[in-house]
Amino acid sequence: MTIYAADLKRMFDEIATAIEADKDRLCRLDGVIGDADHGIAMALGFGAVRDALASLDLSAVEPTALLNGAAKSFLNAVGASSGPLYATAFMRAAAAVKGKGTLTDAELIALFQAMAQGIKDRGKAEPGEKTMIDAWQPAAEAAGAAQAAGKTLSESLAAALAAAESGAEATKDMVATKGRSARLGERSLGHMDPGAASALTVIAAMTKALA
């Protein structure tokens, strides 16, 4: 399968729609262990990306330029913690596909893995700390393993989504040690991390758009 800049734009449109629909739930989750604005921040960020990409000439833009544009617009819209994390994800993705006019299945999986690694590096988070990395890292590992095993792009993304679901669900049994929710200690138990929940929404939208 060949992936064009137009496909990546469609992916961002899909994410923006999915996050907007999920905004209230994400804010409720964040209200338990944060300050109840995570859904609003994510919707602002992806809405800004959608608006910024709308004016691009998709026949003339390479994936790297599109992804760097997404990074810049997300960061401009969201100064809070998720802003730099997702901006870094998109910049890493841009670097991973630099010089490519179109992408192969393997290159798209590399882009996905670069996003997860960017979030991990920027957030200095490890799995088990009740953050979005608990969804992103297993998803990236599952996508890479499926790709290496010769699976199709659809199958690889489906594996990523299943791993993200398990990872997000597992955050309910974790005590937060990173970010604002860390101050709650044991009281954060029993609640899904809002960052992991939104990561799952993002990964599901990516899967829907590209599979």
Long-range contacts (C-beta under 8 A, 24 or more apart in sequence): 1-104, 1-105, 1-152, 1-153, 2-102, 2-103, 2-104, 3-63, 3-102, 3-103, 3-104, 3-105, 3-107, 3-108, 3-210, 4-58, 4-102, 4-103, 5-56, 5-58, 5-61, 5-62, 5-63, 5-66, 6-58, 7-209, 7-210, 8-63, 8-66, 8-67, 9-53, 9-56, 9-58, 9-66, 10-209, 11-205, 11-206, 11-209, 11-210, 12-46, 12-49, 12-50, 12-53, 12-70, 13-50, 13-53, 13-209, 14-205, 14-206, 14-208, 14-209, 15-46, 15-49, 15-201, 15-202, 15-205, 15-206, 15-209, 16-43, 16-46, 16-47, 16-49, 16-50, 17-205, 18-201, 18-202, 18-204, 18-205, 18-208, 19-43, 19-46, 19-198, 19-201, 19-202, 19-205, 20-46, 20-47, 22-197, 22-198, 22-201, 25-197, 26-194, 26-197, 26-198, 26-201, 29-191, 29-192, 29-193, 29-194, 29-197, 30-194, 32-191, 33-176, 33-180, 33-181, 33-184, 33-187, 33-188, 33-191, 33-193, 33-194, 34-179, 34-180, 34-181, 34-194, 35-180, 37-80, 38-82, 38-194, 38-195, 38-198, 39-194, 39-198, 41-78, 41-80, 41-82, 41-83, 42-78, 42-82, 42-198, 44-77, 44-78, 45-74, 45-77, 45-78, 45-82, 45-83, 45-86, 46-74, 47-77, 48-73, 48-74, 48-76, 48-77, 48-78, 49-73, 49-74, 49-77, 62-99, 62-100, 62-101, 63-94, 63-97, 63-100, 63-101, 63-102, 63-103, 63-111, 64-94, 64-95, 64-97, 64-98, 64-99, 64-100, 65-94, 67-91, 67-93, 67-94, 67-97, 67-111, 68-94, 81-123, 81-179, 82-132, 82-195, 82-198, 84-122, 85-118, 85-119, 85-122, 85-123, 85-132, 86-119, 88-118, 88-119, 88-121, 88-122, 89-114, 89-115, 89-116, 89-118, 89-119, 89-122, 90-115, 90-118, 91-118, 92-117, 92-118, 93-118, 105-147, 105-152, 105-153, 105-156, 106-147, 108-153, 108-210, 109-143, 109-144, 109-147, 109-153, 109-156, 112-139, 112-140, 112-143, 112-157, 112-160, 112-206, 113-140, 113-143, 113-144, 115-140, 116-140, 123-178, 125-178, 127-167, 128-174, 129-174, 129-176, 129-177, 129-178, 130-171, 130-174, 130-175, 130-176, 130-177, 130-178, 130-181, 130-188, 130-193, 130-196, 131-171, 131-176, 131-178, 131-179, 131-193, 131-195, 131-196, 132-193, 132-195, 132-196, 132-198, 132-199, 134-167, 134-168, 134-170, 134-171, 134-174, 134-193, 134-196, 135-164, 135-167, 135-168, 135-171, 135-195, 135-196, 135-197, 135-199, 135-200, 135-203, 136-164, 136-167, 136-199, 136-203, 137-167, 138-163, 138-164, 138-166, 138-167, 139-163, 139-164, 139-167, 139-199, 139-203, 153-210, 153-211, 154-211, 157-206, 157-207, 157-210, 157-211, 158-207, 158-211, 160-203, 160-207, 161-200, 161-203, 161-204, 161-207, 164-199, 164-200, 164-203, 164-204, 165-200, 167-196, 168-192, 168-193, 168-196, 168-197, 168-199, 168-200, 171-196
